[in-house]
Amino acid sequence: MPNIGFTEMAVILGVAVLIFGSKRLPEAARGIGRSLNAFKEGLKTVADDKNS
């Protein structure tokens, strides 16, 4: 996996601000974080069921 430097992170953040706007960006990030947590929990459940 390639390393992401400061410049790349700044470009990604800039594009995110343009797409979502500065007011909705925290809400969008929170939603993405919750989705990732739900996905991880789902994978953990599947792995536990598979091992049992």
Buried (B, 14 or more C-beta within 10 A) or exposed (E): EEEEEEEEEEEEEEEBEEEBEEEEBEEEEEEEEEEEEEEEEEEEEEEEEEEE
